[in-house]
């Protein structure tokens, strides 16, 4: 976990993107360890030269700093602007279009050496010969809503070897925007129909912007059957609903997924001795097929967003919960 | 640290005698549990999964009114026992129930015991009486009290299916093609903790789960419904049971599944057709975590008593509500 960063200017998307960059570009983790000596660090960059709003940050992108060479290359990108871009590539066929009030995000993967390559421009048109990816090669999911930024005060980022998670919080610590990007779904199979040739599945989940600006991740986000405004779901309401997907192994096409079960937890969800359970989360494709199991992400007792789970003085993980207080909302644990 | 892995084995199904009384149902359990080979033809005698079943034909002379399952001498050190009993008329003294209040003629009763003594020497199934909260069918130890499963008064059982592992037993009986009696008993939940608030001194949690007493049979969605389902305990009489001994205690707590699901389809496979095995979690009614089912997994929709095979190797046995219609399925891993 990187130290949370306070958003200095939330009046435009540029201020939000600056805060995402500032958070990701820090040199130490929240526990004081150096990013430079860590195997989990991502390198974050920003674009403030795009002609759409030249001089302002309109995109932030990142990828693992020292990716395992046997794995595919990958990137996550966030974008936003006050001026309307052209017909950029959106994830959903029905579109999940740009608005000056929201931040967009997307994931890219490359199955060749060096992919997905260097950054080109986030506003590349979908009709571009390279398929609309902001990078020089590889496949791109297309953009989806990360969240409305109205009321946002804080950015929180978690990194791991093969995935990153970014959250945009309001002053109460509740989640306005949220996403995971990377290889955070384990297909539990190496068959090439189930997994890429490196054994991974690459993709994203985002809460979307189905609800009005200011709406936060609900307390029952793990038990809610609705696919809107929650993580690990794929909403049925079309544009702007929550969405989760992976690249079809060996392909540039996308397959959506959602969690397989519903989980109701509370602050009392511990063992009798107080041990904190860690329940693995399985996800299935919209076709009903099994997709995989989330990697080192577990359902657990309620916990304050960003709070650390300590055992005997050692951090064992971080809570991602619906609220900034421990008492409210369902939560998952990002194992440290 | 997780407990040792269990290996579930299937006994050859037993046809319940056509006369169908509580006595013949108990005889069917006894017959199933005393076979010398498993359904796959391998030798059962001496296997580390082989339970020993005894029956009581003396408490009520000439008819079987109780069967007792004794675990193999591996794994658990808590001297657990499983008892299934019943009769066509009430015993002289009111029985000690987990939550029921009255005896119903011919209704199967089930209970579990730990640190149990012998059966049938100085005590029998009628020794667990309502007037004594510590009474047990055994000569010593702690007893859960009787739970009910199935309703023999309206059911004509056809076939009895039994599965056993080193530390737990699962029994299902069908009326026609549908399960009407079902229970799983023993150390089938792993608390994933050795803390003595979470587990007995041997690291286990002991208990049972059984379907309720209705004439319609087990729900097709028995892993997710709040009706006639497994792993869903309530305090209401005649509703399903799921109970566990409080570690170090003679009292029991009600349990239920943590992650109900309502959508298990025949298409629930990986893209290449591999069959997923999804672990299943249990919590107490209080909301506290209890543990994870041991080598029992939620899987794609299948039938009762099917085999999951990988090539020529048995990987597990499927438990569904019906032998002809696929729905929610629990896989018992070999």
Interface residues (C-beta under 8 A of the other chain):
Chain A: X187 X188 X189 X191 X192 X193 X194 X249 X260 X261 X262 X263 X264 X266 X268 X269 X270 X271 X272 X273 X274 X275 X277 X279 X280 X282 X284 X285 X287 X288 X289 X290 X299
Chain B: X191 X192 X193 X195 X196 X197 X198 X247 X258 X259 X260 X261 X263 X265 X267 X268 X269 X270 X271 X272 X274 X276 X278 X279 X281 X283 X284 X286 X287 X288 X289 X290
